[in-house]
Amino acid sequence: MKKCVVTGCEGFLGSHMADFLLEKDLEVFGTVYDDIGNVEHLKGKIKLFWCDIRNRERVESIIIKVKPDYIFHFAAQSLVIPSWQDPERTFITNILGTFYLLEAVRKADIDPIIVIACSSAEYGLNLPHEIPVTESKEFRPSSPYGVSKIGTDTLCYLYWQAYAMKIIRTRPFNITGPRKRFDACSDFAQGIAAIESGLQETLEVGNLDTIRDVTDFRDGVKALWLLVEKGKPGEVYNICSGRGYKMRDILDKLIALSRKPVKFRQAPAKMRLLDDPLLIGDNSKLCSLGWAPEIPLEKTLADLLDYWRTEIQREHARKEKLSLLW
């Protein structure tokens, strides 16, 4: 049985990737660093290792022990606003963490296929004539997070070139769905679910005029696996829908699904220091391998809202049980 390591397995994409790999009858090993709620349902089905990706010795020990056939690298500091608050941690986690992983593979003398999650944040500012954004577009990052992902990207290119490692780089755009936290779509859905439950009165939002390319997580994990099967090492692939949505329109779609009226206001804490107004990707390179986005945005948003309704109910039930202990 082929073995897979998923770094950052407790995260949004990592946990969904683990689900997908199990359906493929693969042996799955995950590294986790924080809350493992997203993978609790996989208890007994996968092997989890606690691992801070910044801990070189720990990363090496896991790779040597497992000797994986495939690696999906998602462990990262993946948020823009925290990257401004602590850019040093973002650089160390994303660049050095990736370096430790690649060095661990090299020292273990194994030859796995390695799929790396870089980011569309590398592209940064896009001019109208550059839309849709292709993989060859110039980098103009607008956050320390974007800079860190450029470092990750170019480091992986170097290791492919120098050591002939089977590294496939990906640049996901906005992939969302259940288990996603701290992106605009998820924040909207969480806030609306909280309003429905009477936990808050107003939804706080950021910049609603930006246009983003949004892809469903189910399409995203299929793309990542397709790259294992048909992707070319050394190459980079956008993972995106190729469609742009104004954030205000996404909010309107979610409000239309709400069971209660929703009031919203712009909050300074939700605003980015720099915000790219337009980001729509070109997915033709990925589509040439046989991929196409299948899940409509309306389905993604409905599932996301239902997820947060369930999560809020579960948290409420947990607090009620705790109150009985006093």
C-alpha positions in Angstrom: 0.0 0.0 0.0 1.3 3.4 -1.0 2.0 5.8 1.9 1.2 9.5 2.0 2.3 12.2 4.4 0.0 15.2 4.8 1.7 18.1 6.7 -0.7 20.4 8.4 -3.2 17.6 8.4 -5.4 19.3 11.0 -6.0 22.3 8.7 -8.7 23.0 6.1 -7.1 21.6 3.0 -5.0 19.0 4.9 -8.0 17.4 6.6 -10.0 17.2 3.3 -6.9 15.8 1.5 -6.7 13.1 4.2 -10.4 12.2 3.6 -9.8 12.0 -0.1 -6.6 9.9 0.2 -8.4 7.4 2.4 -11.0 7.0 -0.3 -8.2 6.0 -2.6 -7.2 3.2 -0.2 -3.8 4.8 0.6 -2.1 4.7 4.0 -2.2 8.2 5.4 0.1 9.8 7.9 -0.5 13.4 9.1 1.5 16.0 10.9 -0.5 18.2 13.3 0.4 21.2 15.3 -2.7 22.8 16.7 -6.4 21.9 17.3 -7.1 18.5 15.7 -10.9 18.8 15.6 -10.9 18.6 11.8 -9.4 15.1 11.9 -11.1 13.6 15.0 -13.4 11.7 12.7 -10.3 9.9 11.3 -9.2 8.5 14.6 -8.1 4.9 14.0 -7.9 5.4 10.2 -4.7 7.5 9.9 -1.6 7.9 12.0 -1.0 11.4 13.4 2.3 12.9 14.5 2.6 16.1 16.5 5.0 18.2 14.6 6.1 21.9 14.6 7.3 22.3 11.0 9.9 24.7 12.4 11.5 21.8 14.3 14.0 20.3 11.9 14.8 17.2 14.0 11.1 16.3 14.3 10.4 16.7 10.6 13.4 14.5 9.8 12.4 11.8 12.2 8.9 11.5 10.7 10.1 11.4 7.1 12.7 8.8 8.0 10.2 6.7 9.9 7.4 6.8 7.3 9.4 6.9 4.0 6.4 8.2 2.1 5.6 7.7 -1.6 3.7 11.0 -1.7 3.9 14.2 0.4 1.3 16.9 0.4 2.8 20.0 2.2 0.2 22.3 3.7 1.8 23.1 7.1 2.2 26.9 7.1 1.3 30.2 8.6 -1.4 30.9 6.0 -3.1 34.2 7.0 -2.4 37.6 5.6 -3.2 39.9 8.6 -1.1 37.8 11.1 1.8 37.9 8.7 1.9 41.7 9.1 1.7 41.3 12.9 4.6 38.7 13.0 6.4 38.5 9.7 9.4 36.8 11.2 7.3 33.8 12.3 5.6 33.7 8.9 9.0 33.6 7.1 10.4 31.0 9.4 7.4 28.7 9.3 6.8 28.9 5.6 10.3 29.1 4.1 12.5 27.3 6.7 9.7 24.8 7.4 9.7 23.8 3.7 13.4 23.7 3.7 13.5 21.3 6.6 11.0 19.1 4.8 12.9 19.0 1.6 16.2 18.3 3.4 14.5 15.5 5.3 13.4 13.9 2.1 16.9 14.3 0.6 18.6 12.8 3.7 16.2 9.9 3.8 17.3 8.9 0.3 13.7 8.5 -0.9 12.1 9.7 -4.1 8.4 10.7 -3.3 6.2 12.9 -5.4 5.9 16.1 -3.4 3.0 18.5 -3.9 3.6 21.9 -2.4 0.9 24.4 -1.6 2.3 27.8 -2.6 -0.2 30.6 -3.1 -1.9 33.0 -5.4 -0.8 35.7 -2.9 2.6 35.5 -4.7 1.1 37.4 -7.7 -0.1 40.3 -5.6 -1.1 43.4 -7.6 -2.6 42.6 -11.0 -3.2 45.0 -13.7 -6.4 44.7 -15.8 -4.5 43.4 -18.9 -2.9 40.7 -16.8 -6.3 39.1 -16.0 -6.7 36.1 -15.9 -3.4 35.6 -14.1 -1.2 32.9 -15.7 1.6 31.1 -13.9 4.2 33.2 -15.7 2.9 36.5 -14.4 5.4 38.7 -12.5 5.3 38.6 -8.7 4.2 41.8 -6.9 3.4 40.6 -3.3 1.3 42.8 -1.1 1.9 41.0 2.3 4.7 39.3 4.2 2.6 36.1 3.6 2.9 36.6 -0.1 6.7 37.1 0.2 7.0 33.9 2.3 5.2 31.9 -0.4 7.5 33.2 -3.1 10.4 32.0 -0.9 8.7 28.6 -0.6 8.0 28.5 -4.3 11.5 29.3 -5.5 13.1 27.0 -2.9 11.1 24.1 -4.3 12.1 25.0 -7.8 15.8 25.0 -6.7 15.5 21.6 -5.1 13.8 20.2 -8.2 16.6 21.7 -10.4 19.5 20.8 -8.2 18.5 17.3 -6.9 15.9 16.2 -9.5 13.3 15.9 -6.7 9.7 15.2 -7.9 8.3 18.5 -6.7 5.1 19.9 -8.1 4.3 23.4 -7.1 0.7 24.6 -6.8 -0.7 28.2 -6.4 -4.2 27.8 -5.0 -6.4 30.8 -5.2 -9.4 31.2 -2.8 -10.4 27.6 -2.0 -13.2 27.5 0.5 -15.8 25.3 2.1 -16.6 23.5 5.4 -13.7 23.6 7.9 -12.3 26.8 6.4 -11.7 29.5 8.9 -10.5 33.1 8.6 -11.3 33.8 5.0 -14.0 36.2 3.9 -16.5 33.5 2.7 -16.1 31.6 6.0 -16.2 34.7 8.1 -19.5 35.8 6.4 -21.0 32.4 6.9 -19.9 32.1 10.5 -21.3 35.6 11.3 -24.6 34.9 9.7 -25.0 31.6 11.6 -24.2 33.5 14.8 -26.9 36.1 14.0 -29.4 33.3 13.3 -28.5 31.8 16.8 -28.9 35.2 18.5 -25.2 35.3 19.5 -24.5 38.6 17.7 -26.5 41.4 16.0 -24.2 42.7 13.3 -21.8 41.1 10.8 -18.4 42.8 10.6 -16.9 42.8 7.1 -13.8 44.0 5.4 -13.4 45.3 1.8 -16.4 44.2 -0.2 -15.2 45.7 -3.5 -12.4 43.3 -4.1 -12.9 40.6 -6.8 -11.7 37.1 -6.0 -11.5 33.7 -7.7 -13.3 31.1 -5.5 -13.0 27.3 -5.8 -14.8 24.6 -3.9 -12.6 22.4 -1.7 -13.9 19.3 -3.4 -12.6 20.5 -6.7 -9.4 21.6 -5.0 -8.5 18.2 -3.6 -9.3 16.5 -6.9 -6.8 18.9 -8.6 -4.1 18.2 -6.1 -4.5 14.4 -6.6 -4.6 14.9 -10.4 -1.2 16.6 -10.2 0.2 13.5 -8.5 -1.0 11.4 -11.4 -0.3 13.7 -14.3 1.6 16.8 -13.1 5.1 17.4 -14.3 7.8 17.8 -11.6 9.4 21.2 -11.7 6.2 22.8 -13.0 3.8 25.1 -11.2 0.0 25.0 -11.6 -2.7 27.5 -10.6 -5.7 25.9 -8.8 -8.6 28.2 -9.5 -12.1 28.4 -11.0 -11.2 31.0 -13.6 -14.2 33.1 -12.4 -14.2 36.3 -10.5 -16.7 37.2 -7.8 -17.0 40.6 -6.0 -17.0 40.0 -2.3 -20.2 42.1 -2.0 -22.0 39.7 -4.3 -20.8 36.6 -2.3 -22.1 38.3 0.9 -25.5 38.9 -0.8 -25.7 35.3 -1.8 -25.1 34.2 1.8 -27.5 36.7 3.2 -30.2 35.4 0.8 -29.7 32.0 2.5 -30.1 33.4 6.0 -33.0 32.5 8.2 -33.0 36.0 9.8 -32.3 39.6 8.5 -28.6 40.4 8.5 -27.1 43.8 9.2 -23.4 44.4 8.4 -20.8 47.1 8.8 -17.2 47.5 7.7 -14.8 47.0 10.6 -11.2 48.3 10.6 -9.9 45.0 12.0 -11.1 43.3 8.9 -9.2 45.6 6.5 -5.8 44.7 5.2 -2.9 47.1 5.1 -2.6 46.5 1.3 -5.5 44.8 -0.6 -5.3 43.6 -4.2 -8.4 44.8 -5.9 -8.6 42.1 -8.6 -7.5 38.4 -8.6 -8.8 35.9 -11.2 -6.7 33.0 -12.2 -6.0 31.2 -15.5 -6.6 27.5 -15.0 -5.9 26.3 -18.5 -2.6 24.6 -17.6 -4.4 22.5 -15.0 -7.4 21.9 -17.2 -5.1 20.6 -19.9 -4.5 17.6 -17.6 -8.2 16.8 -17.5 -9.4 18.9 -14.6 -12.4 21.2 -14.5 -14.2 22.9 -11.6 -17.6 21.2 -11.0 -19.1 22.6 -7.8 -21.1 25.8 -8.3 -20.5 28.7 -5.9 -24.0 28.5 -4.6 -23.5 24.9 -3.4 -20.2 25.9 -1.8 -21.7 28.8 0.1 -24.8 26.8 1.2 -22.6 24.0 2.6 -20.3 26.5 4.3 -23.3 28.1 6.0 -24.7 24.8 7.1 -21.3 23.8 8.5 -21.2 26.9 10.7 -24.8 26.4 11.9 -23.8 22.9 13.0 -20.6 24.1 14.7 -22.4 26.8 16.6 -25.0 24.4 17.8 -22.3 21.9 18.8 -20.5 24.6 20.8 -23.7 25.7 22.5 -24.5 22.1 23.5 -21.0 21.7 24.9 -21.3 24.8 27.0 -24.7 23.6 28.3 -23.1 20.3 29.4 -20.3 22.1 31.2 -22.8 24.4 33.0 -24.4 21.3 34.5 -21.1 20.4 36.2 -21.2 23.5 38.4 
